[in-house]
């Protein structure tokens, strides 16, 4: 169980996001969760200095499609980091396992074969309440954490 507030970060210890451009791919499946995660990521990037015009978002039907969306963004070679946002809730079948494994493998592949870092913000919870708690609920918003990670990875990319 999460014990930390996912929305906590020390702004003074982070560089400015002003010079960077970010892509975000959001799954519409479980939109009450994913759209809150997206809001957290965007608000965080802007709070850290990113220009609204330097944050591009595309929406895809579900979590499996996140990999395709991220691939398209990475191939544009204009983003300093890409965030993928999804939510997969365990059900009564093995579908959960297949989706989670496929998305994880796809994002891992992009991170090892593309020049743009892809930040994994896909909740994989046992029930909807866990996801709500992590998308603006009692544990904060994992999207905020993803925004911070995207900035840190953008600065790492710059250190060639």
N, C-alpha and C positions, 0 to 999 in steps of 0.2 A: 504494500500500500504506500502511496506517495505521502511523504511527510513534509516536503518542502513546498513553498509557494512558487509555482511555475512562472509567476509574473514578476518575480523579484530580480532586479539587476542593478548594478552600480554604474550609473551613467558616466560618472567621473572617471571610471577606469576603462572606458571604451573609447575608441577613436570615433571621429565624426563619420557618419554615413554619407555626408554631402557629395563626395566625388564618385560614388558608386551607383551602379544601376542593378536593379533586382527584378527577377521574374518570379512569379508565384503561379502555381498550378493548383487549382482547388477542385476536389471531387464534389459533385452535387449530392451524391448519395449521403444520407444522414446530414442534410444541409443545416439543420438546427445546430449541429456541432461544428461542421467544417466552416460555415460562414462566420461563426464566432472566432474560430481559430484564425481565419483570414483577417478579420478585423483586428485581432490582437497583434498579428505580425505586421500589418500595415501601420497601425498606430505606433508600434515600437520603432519601426524603421524611420518614420517621420520624427518621432521624439529624439531619435539619435542623429538627426540631421539630414536624412534623405529627402530629396525633393519628390513631391507627389508625382511629378511627371517622369521620374526615374524609377517608378514601380509599375510594372505591367502585370496584369492578371489575366489568366485564361481559365475557363471552367470546363471540366470534363464530366462525363456521366458518373463514373465511379472510380474506386481506388486503382483498379487494374489499369485504367486509362491514364493515370498519373505519369506512368513511365513514358508513354508516347508523348504526352504534353511536355514533359521535361526534356525529352530528346529534341523535340522541335525547338524549344527555347535554347538549349545548349548549342545546337547547330547554327543558330543565328550568330553566335559568337559576339554578342553585344552585352551580355549580362555578366556581372561580377560574381553573382551567386543566384541560384534558383532554389526556391522552397516548394516542396510538394506537401499538400495538405489533404489528408483523408481521414476516414473513420470507418473501421471495420468492427462490427459487433458479433461476438460469438453466437452462433445459432445451434440448431439441433443436428446439423450435418457437417461434413468435413470441408464445406465450402470456405469457411473462415480460414482454415489452414492453407488451402490452396491460394486464396487471395493474398493473405499475409506473406507467404513465401514468395509468390510471384513479384509482388511489389518490392519486397526487400531485395530480392535478387536483381531486379531491374535497376533499382536506384544504386545498388552496390556496383553494378556493371558501369553505369554512367560515371560514377565517381572514380572508377579506375581506368576508364577509356576516353573520357572527355576532359577538356581543359576547364570546364566550368563546374565548381562545386555544387552539388545538389544536397540540400538539407532535408532530412527525413522528418516530417511532422505528420505522421500517420498514427492515430490512436488505434490500438488493438485491445479492446476491452471486452470483458465478459458480459456486460449489460450496459444499457444506455445511460444509467445514472453515473457510472464511472466516467463515461465520456463527457457528460454534462459537467461533472465536477472538475474536469481537466480542460474545459473550454470556456472558462469564465466563472466556474463555480467555486466550491470551497477550497480547491487546490490551486486556484489561479487559472492561467490560460497558457497552455503549451505553445500557442501561436506566438506569444511574447518571447518565449525561450527560442523559438525558431528564428525570429527576427534578429535576436542577439547573435545566434550561431551564424546566420547568414552574413552578418557584418564581419564577424571574426574570420569566417572563411574567405570573404572578399579580400580582406587585408592579407591573409595568408597567400592567396592567389597572386597578389601584387608582388610578393617577395620572391621573385624568380631568380 
